[in-house]
Amino acid sequence: MAEVKKLTQTQLVKEIATATGISNKQAKAVLDKYVEIAIAQTKKVGLCVLPGIGRLKKVERKARTGRNPATGATIKIPAKKVVKLTLAKSLKDAIVPAPKPKAAKKKA
């Protein structure tokens, strides 16, 4: 099986720079500012829409009980705040197309 290489930040910056005709330094500044805005918006409002990508949402998880997988003992997991990324439907469909609905069979 062929090894799949992930896109690094440097490669992403080069792709943006090439596609837009700007320098790598400017592309890196744009990418950094995009991330900075997303973080600030999510912290301040609790939600940030990333067009074409999805939504960042700050969520509060309730306290709950869980199990230690090593010993099986019951443990208390405290409440905490987490960030969830919900992908945009257009992004999901572009990566993994939705299955086509099957046609209903007609009775004779």
KEGUTI-281599 format. One record per residue: residue in three letters; x, y, z of N, C-alpha, C in turn. Coordinates in steps of 0.1 Angstrom, whole numbers, padded with zeros to 4 digits, always signed. Example, Ala and Ser with C-alpha at 12.3 -4.5 7.8 and 13.67 -1.06 7.14 Angstrom:
2
ALA+0132-0057+0078+0123-0045+0078+0132-0033+0078/SER+0128-0022+0071+0137-0011+0071+0129+0000+0079/
This chain:
108
MET+0008-0012+0000+0000+0000+0000+0009+0012+0000/ALA+0006+0022-0008+0013+0034-0009+0012+0043+0003/GLU+0023+0049+0007+0023+0058+0019+0016+0071+0015/VAL+0007+0075+0024-0001+0088+0021+0006+0098+0030/LYS+0010+0109+0023+0017+0120+0030+0007+0131+0033/LYS+0007+0136+0045-0002+0147+0048+0004+0160+0044/LEU-0005+0170+0041-0002+0183+0037+0004+0191+0049/THR+0016+0196+0048+0022+0204+0060+0017+0218+0058/GLN+0020+0226+0069+0016+0240+0069+0024+0247+0058/THR+0037+0244+0056+0045+0250+0046+0040+0247+0032/GLN+0036+0235+0030+0030+0231+0017+0017+0238+0014/LEU+0009+0240+0025-0004+0247+0024-0001+0262+0020/VAL+0008+0268+0027+0012+0282+0024+0016+0283+0010/LYS+0025+0274+0005+0029+0275-0009+0018+0273-0019/GLU+0008+0264-0016-0003+0262-0024-0012+0275-0025/ILE-0014+0281-0014-0022+0294-0013-0014+0305-0021/ALA-0001+0306-0019+0007+0316-0026+0006+0314-0041/THR+0008+0302-0045+0008+0299-0060-0006+0302-0066/ALA-0016+0298-0059-0030+0300-0064-0034+0314-0065/THR-0029+0322-0055-0034+0336-0055-0024+0346-0060/GLY-0012+0342-0063-0002+0351-0069+0004+0360-0058/ILE+0004+0356-0046+0010+0364-0035+0023+0357-0030/SER+0031+0364-0022+0043+0357-0017+0040+0347-0006/ASN+0049+0338-0003+0047+0329+0007+0045+0335+0021/LYS+0053+0346+0023+0051+0354+0035+0037+0360+0037/GLN+0032+0365+0026+0018+0371+0027+0008+0359+0029/ALA+0010+0348+0022+0001+0337+0024+0001+0332+0038/LYS+0013+0331+0044+0014+0326+0058+0007+0336+0067/ALA+0008+0349+0064+0001+0359+0073-0014+0358+0072/VAL-0019+0355+0060-0033+0354+0058-0038+0341+0065/LEU-0031+0330+0064-0035+0318+0071-0035+0320+0086/ASP-0024+0327+0091-0023+0329+0106-0034+0338+0111/LYS-0038+0348+0103-0049+0357+0107-0062+0350+0107/TYR-0064+0341+0097-0076+0333+0096-0078+0325+0109/VAL-0067+0319+0113-0068+0310+0125-0070+0319+0138/GLU-0063+0331+0138-0065+0340+0149-0079+0345+0150/ILE-0085+0348+0139-0099+0353+0139-0108+0342+0144/ALA-0106+0330+0139-0115+0318+0143-0114+0316+0158/ILE-0102+0317+0164-0100+0315+0178-0107+0326+0186/ALA-0105+0338+0182-0111+0349+0189-0126+0349+0189/GLN-0131+0346+0177-0146+0345+0176-0152+0334+0184/THR-0145+0323+0184-0150+0311+0192-0150+0314+0207/LYS-0139+0320+0211-0138+0324+0225-0148+0334+0229/LYS-0151+0344+0221-0160+0355+0224-0174+0351+0223/VAL-0178+0345+0212-0192+0343+0209-0196+0328+0212/GLY-0186+0319+0211-0189+0305+0213-0192+0298+0200/LEU-0191+0305+0189-0194+0299+0176-0186+0307+0165/CYS-0180+0300+0156-0173+0306+0145-0176+0298+0132/VAL-0182+0304+0122-0185+0297+0109-0173+0299+0100/LEU-0167+0288+0096-0156+0288+0086-0162+0285+0072/PRO-0164+0294+0064-0171+0292+0051-0164+0281+0043/GLY-0172+0271+0039-0167+0260+0031-0161+0249+0039/ILE-0158+0251+0052-0152+0241+0060-0161+0236+0071/GLY-0167+0245+0079-0177+0240+0089-0178+0251+0100/ARG-0182+0246+0112-0184+0255+0123-0176+0250+0135/LEU-0169+0260+0142-0163+0257+0155-0172+0262+0165/LYS-0175+0253+0175-0185+0256+0185-0179+0252+0199/LYS-0180+0262+0208-0176+0259+0222-0187+0253+0229/VAL-0185+0241+0235-0195+0233+0242-0191+0230+0256/GLU-0201+0230+0265-0198+0226+0279-0203+0212+0281/ARG-0193+0203+0285-0197+0189+0288-0200+0188+0303/LYS-0211+0181+0306-0215+0179+0320-0205+0169+0326/ALA-0205+0169+0340-0198+0159+0347-0204+0146+0345/ARG-0197+0135+0345-0202+0122+0343-0193+0111+0350/THR-0199+0099+0351-0191+0088+0356-0185+0080+0344/GLY-0174+0075+0346-0168+0067+0336-0160+0055+0342/ARG-0153+0048+0334-0146+0036+0338-0131+0037+0334/ASN-0122+0033+0344-0108+0032+0341-0107+0019+0333/PRO-0102+0020+0320-0101+0008+0312-0091-0002+0317/ALA-0081+0003+0325-0071-0007+0330-0076-0015+0341/THR-0083-0008+0351-0087-0015+0363-0102-0018+0363/GLY-0110-0011+0355-0124-0013+0355-0131-0005+0366/ALA-0123+0003+0374-0129+0010+0385-0137+0022+0380/THR-0148+0026+0387-0156+0037+0383-0149+0050+0387/ILE-0149+0060+0378-0143+0072+0382-0152+0084+0378/LYS-0150+0095+0384-0158+0107+0381-0150+0116+0371/ILE-0157+0119+0361-0151+0128+0350-0157+0142+0352/PRO-0149+0152+0355-0154+0165+0358-0160+0172+0346/ALA-0168+0182+0348-0173+0190+0337-0162+0198+0331/LYS-0163+0200+0317-0152+0208+0311-0158+0214+0298/LYS-0151+0224+0293-0154+0231+0281-0145+0225+0270/VAL-0152+0222+0258-0144+0216+0247-0149+0224+0234/VAL-0141+0223+0224-0144+0229+0211-0147+0217+0201/LYS-0158+0219+0194-0162+0209+0184-0162+0215+0170/LEU-0158+0207+0161-0158+0212+0147-0168+0203+0139/THR-0179+0210+0134-0189+0203+0126-0186+0206+0112/LEU-0183+0196+0104-0180+0199+0090-0192+0203+0081/ALA-0189+0212+0072-0200+0216+0063-0204+0205+0054/LYS-0217+0204+0050-0222+0194+0042-0215+0194+0028/SER-0212+0206+0023-0206+0206+0010-0192+0200+0010/LEU-0185+0202+0022-0171+0196+0024-0172+0181+0024/LYS-0182+0176+0032-0183+0162+0034-0186+0155+0020/ASP-0196+0161+0013-0200+0156+0000-0189+0156-0010/ALA-0180+0166-0009-0169+0167-0019-0158+0157-0016/ILE-0157+0153-0003-0147+0142+0000-0153+0128-0001/VAL-0165+0126+0005-0172+0113+0004-0186+0116-0001/PRO-0188+0114-0014-0202+0117-0019-0212+0109-0012/ALA-0224+0116-0010-0235+0110-0004-0240+0099-0013/PRO-0245+0087-0008-0250+0077-0016-0263+0081-0023/LYS-0265+0077-0035-0277+0080-0043-0288+0072-0037/PRO-0300+0078-0036-0311+0070-0031-0316+0060-0041/LYS-0319+0048-0036-0324+0038-0045-0338+0041-0050/ALA-0340+0038-0063-0353+0040-0069-0363+0030-0063/ALA-0375+0035-0061-0386+0027-0055-0391+0017-0066/LYS-0393+0005-0062-0397-0005-0072-0412-0003-0075/LYS-0416-0004-0088-0430-0002-0091-0437-0016-0092/LYS-0449-0016-0087-0456-0029-0087-0464-0029-0100/ALA-0465-0041-0106-0471-0043-0119-0486-0044-0117/
